[in-house]
Amino acid sequence: GGVTEEAAGGMEMNNTPALPGDAPADIAMEMPANMQMRMYAEEKGFDLAPARAPLEKSRARKVIKRAHLTLLVEDVDEGFEQILNLVEDAGGFIQNSGVWENEKQRTSNLTLRVPVDRFSQVLAGLEDLGKVEGRELDGQDVTTEYIDTEARLRNLERQEERFLEILQQADTVEEILNIERELERVRGEIEAFTAHLKNLDDLVGFSTIDIVLRQLKVSARRIDAPGLPGVLNSAFQASIRTFNGILGLLADLVVLLGGIIPLLPFFFLAYFGYRWYGKRKGKKRE
């Protein structure tokens, strides 16, 4: 979990500072930039070797907790309000949410962030809001990653301090420019590692709960017993549907007749032609 001296100190330096005056030119051409900077620092009396991280015998584990929950609820909007109250009472918040609807159901997806010490309590409260259709818990141990990042950050901060001290004793413009470039690189890495630690602290301190709320349409859930107003309204709606059905049937009939009328003269000609042919054939037989 710790950072070895070779790993933390082996980061390449992009620029080559001036070497001590007694260094042979051919050695300077073959020597890695970070070794040149170390030799230069040693000549000035500074040590750029990374410090080893002290062994920590007891350290609270850092675990990122996450849960995935699918609930069947009577009403999505009501369920959302209940979840909001539950999360806010626990000191958390809703990170994002969305609602979708089709002919069969309404669905809402929510991502909650709650303090890790209230994680189990909030999860139990959420399961009481509806029928649990799916439940999944995840735990990711990032203790080693956290300790390793802290060690790298300490070594980078130590390098920054040394470079600042070396900068004060630089003799030439070339040395100053090279050291400032190294300072810029080190500070960029410090910012990156600091942001990573902050992100890990946030993920460990606030657990994440992903929720899917499903609300089936009323017709798919149950049929409520209507009162007298409901019965009258249902009867009125049924009569309207019947009347509209009759009108639709008549309209279809009119359309059908409209399509047949242009063909009637041909039917009459065929009919009378057949009758005339039959009479003529009967007279020939006589």
C-alpha positions in Angstrom: 0.0 0.0 0.0 3.0 2.4 0.6 5.1 4.1 -2.1 8.6 2.7 -2.7 11.5 5.1 -3.1 12.0 4.0 -6.7 8.3 4.5 -7.6 8.0 8.0 -6.1 11.4 9.2 -7.1 11.4 7.8 -10.6 9.2 10.4 -12.2 11.0 11.8 -15.2 12.0 15.5 -15.3 11.1 17.1 -18.6 14.0 19.6 -18.6 17.7 19.2 -17.9 19.2 21.6 -15.4 22.8 22.6 -15.6 25.1 20.1 -14.2 28.0 20.8 -11.7 30.9 22.2 -13.5 33.1 19.1 -13.1 30.6 16.6 -14.7 31.9 15.2 -18.0 29.9 16.3 -21.1 29.4 12.7 -22.3 28.0 11.6 -19.0 25.6 14.6 -19.1 24.2 13.5 -22.4 23.4 9.9 -21.3 22.3 10.6 -17.7 18.5 10.8 -17.1 17.1 14.2 -16.4 15.9 13.3 -12.9 19.4 12.0 -12.0 20.9 15.2 -13.2 18.6 17.2 -11.0 19.5 15.0 -8.0 23.2 15.5 -8.6 22.7 19.2 -8.9 20.6 19.2 -5.7 23.3 17.1 -3.9 26.0 19.6 -5.0 23.9 22.4 -3.4 23.4 20.3 -0.3 19.8 19.2 -0.7 18.2 15.7 -0.7 15.5 15.0 -3.2 15.0 11.3 -2.3 11.4 10.6 -1.4 10.6 9.9 2.2 9.2 6.5 3.0 5.7 6.5 4.4 5.6 5.6 8.1 3.9 2.3 8.8 0.4 2.8 10.3 -0.4 -0.1 12.6 -4.0 0.9 13.1 -6.0 2.8 10.5 -9.8 3.0 10.0 -10.7 1.3 6.8 -12.1 3.4 4.1 -15.0 1.7 2.3 -17.2 3.2 -0.5 -20.8 1.9 0.1 -23.4 1.9 -2.6 -26.9 0.4 -2.9 -29.3 -0.2 -5.8 -33.0 -0.4 -4.9 -36.1 -1.0 -7.1 -39.5 -0.2 -5.5 -43.1 -0.6 -6.7 -45.1 2.3 -5.3 -48.7 3.5 -5.4 -47.7 7.0 -6.6 -44.4 8.1 -7.9 -44.9 11.8 -7.0 -45.8 10.9 -3.4 -42.9 8.5 -3.2 -40.5 11.2 -4.4 -41.7 13.6 -1.6 -41.3 10.8 1.0 -37.8 10.0 -0.2 -36.8 13.7 -0.2 -38.0 14.1 3.5 -36.2 10.9 4.5 -32.9 11.9 2.9 -33.0 15.5 4.2 -33.7 14.3 7.7 -30.6 12.1 7.5 -28.5 15.0 6.4 -28.2 13.9 2.8 -29.4 15.1 -0.6 -30.8 14.0 -3.9 -27.9 14.2 -6.5 -30.1 13.8 -9.6 -33.6 12.5 -10.6 -35.8 11.9 -13.6 -39.3 10.7 -14.4 -40.5 8.7 -17.4 -44.0 7.6 -18.4 -45.6 5.3 -21.0 -48.9 3.6 -21.4 -48.3 1.0 -18.8 -46.3 2.7 -16.0 -44.5 5.7 -14.6 -40.9 5.4 -13.6 -38.6 7.6 -11.6 -34.8 7.2 -11.2 -33.1 8.9 -8.3 -29.5 9.0 -7.0 -29.2 9.8 -3.3 -26.2 10.7 -1.2 -26.4 10.1 2.5 -23.9 10.2 5.4 -22.3 6.8 5.8 -23.3 6.5 9.4 -27.0 6.8 8.3 -26.7 4.5 5.3 -28.4 1.5 6.9 -31.2 3.6 8.5 -32.1 5.4 5.3 -32.0 2.1 3.3 -34.5 0.5 5.8 -36.7 3.6 5.6 -36.7 3.5 1.8 -37.8 -0.2 1.7 -40.8 0.7 3.8 -42.1 3.0 1.1 -43.2 0.3 -1.3 -42.8 -3.3 -2.5 -39.1 -4.1 -2.9 -38.6 -5.7 -6.3 -34.8 -5.6 -6.3 -32.0 -4.9 -3.8 -28.2 -4.9 -4.3 -25.4 -3.7 -2.0 -21.8 -2.9 -3.0 -18.8 -2.2 -0.9 -15.4 -1.1 -2.3 -12.4 -1.0 0.1 -10.1 1.9 -0.9 -7.9 2.0 2.2 -4.7 0.9 0.3 -5.4 3.4 -2.5 -6.0 6.2 0.0 -2.8 5.5 1.9 -0.8 5.2 -1.3 -2.1 8.5 -2.6 -1.4 10.2 0.7 2.2 9.0 0.6 2.7 10.2 -3.0 1.3 13.5 -2.1 3.6 13.9 0.9 6.6 13.1 -1.3 5.6 15.6 -3.9 5.1 18.3 -1.2 8.6 17.5 0.1 10.0 17.8 -3.5 8.3 21.2 -3.9 9.9 22.4 -0.7 13.3 21.3 -1.8 12.9 22.8 -5.3 12.0 26.1 -3.6 15.1 26.0 -1.5 17.3 25.1 -4.5 15.7 28.0 -6.5 17.0 30.4 -3.9 20.6 29.2 -4.5 20.4 29.0 -8.3 23.3 30.8 -10.0 22.2 31.1 -13.7 19.1 31.9 -15.6 19.2 28.4 -17.1 19.1 26.8 -13.6 16.3 29.1 -12.5 14.2 28.2 -15.6 14.8 24.5 -15.2 13.9 24.5 -11.6 10.7 26.5 -12.2 9.6 24.0 -14.8 10.1 21.2 -12.3 8.1 23.2 -9.7 5.3 23.6 -12.2 5.2 19.9 -12.9 5.3 19.0 -9.2 2.6 21.4 -8.3 0.4 20.0 -11.1 0.8 16.5 -9.7 0.1 17.8 -6.2 -3.2 19.3 -7.3 -4.2 16.1 -9.1 -3.4 13.9 -6.0 -5.2 16.4 -3.7 -8.3 16.3 -5.9 -8.2 12.5 -5.9 -8.1 12.4 -2.1 -10.9 14.8 -1.8 -13.0 12.7 -4.2 -12.3 9.5 -2.1 -13.2 11.4 1.1 -16.5 12.4 -0.5 -17.3 8.9 -1.7 -16.4 7.3 1.6 -18.2 10.0 3.8 -21.4 10.0 1.8 -22.8 6.7 0.6 -24.7 6.5 -2.7 -28.2 4.9 -3.2 -29.6 4.4 -6.6 -33.4 4.0 -6.6 -35.9 3.1 -9.3 -39.5 3.9 -8.5 -42.2 2.0 -10.5 -45.8 3.0 -10.5 -48.2 0.8 -12.5 -51.3 2.5 -14.0 -54.5 2.3 -12.0 -56.1 -0.2 -14.3 -53.2 -2.6 -13.9 -53.2 -2.3 -10.1 -56.8 -2.5 -9.1 -60.4 -1.5 -9.9 -61.7 1.0 -7.4 -65.4 0.7 -6.4 -67.1 3.9 -7.7 -69.8 5.7 -5.9 -73.1 6.9 -7.4 -71.4 9.9 -9.2 -68.8 7.5 -10.6 -71.6 5.1 -11.8 -73.5 7.9 -13.6 -70.3 9.2 -15.1 -69.3 5.7 -16.3 -72.8 5.2 -17.8 -72.7 8.6 -19.6 -69.2 7.8 -20.9 -70.5 4.4 -22.1 -73.5 5.9 -23.9 -71.2 8.4 -25.7 -68.9 5.6 -26.8 -71.9 3.6 -28.1 -73.3 6.6 -30.0 -69.8 7.3 -31.4 -69.6 3.7 -32.5 -72.9 3.9 -34.3 -71.9 7.1 -36.1 -68.6 5.4 -37.0 -70.5 2.4 -38.5 -72.8 4.7 -40.5 -69.8 6.6 -41.8 -68.2 3.4 -42.9 -71.4 2.4 -44.7 -71.6 5.7 -46.5 -67.9 5.3 -47.6 -68.7 1.8 -48.8 -71.7 2.9 -50.8 -69.7 5.7 -52.3 -67.2 3.2 -53.6 -69.9 0.9 -55.0 -72.1 3.5 -56.8 -69.7 4.2 -59.7 -69.7 0.4 -60.4 -73.6 0.0 -60.5 -74.0 0.8 -64.3 -71.6 -2.0 -65.1 -73.6 -4.4 -62.9 -76.8 -3.4 -64.6 -75.3 -3.8 -68.1 -74.0 -7.2 -67.2 -77.3 -8.3 -65.7 -79.5 -7.2 -68.7 -76.9 -8.6 -71.1 -77.1 -12.0 -69.4 -81.0 -11.9 -69.5 -81.0 -11.0 -73.2 -78.5 -13.7 -74.0 -80.6 -16.3 -72.1 -83.9 -15.4 -73.9 -82.2 -15.5 -77.3 -80.7 -18.9 -76.6 -84.2 -20.2 -75.5 -85.8 -19.1 -78.8 -83.2 -20.9 -80.9 -84.1 -24.1 -79.1 -87.7 -23.8 -79.9 
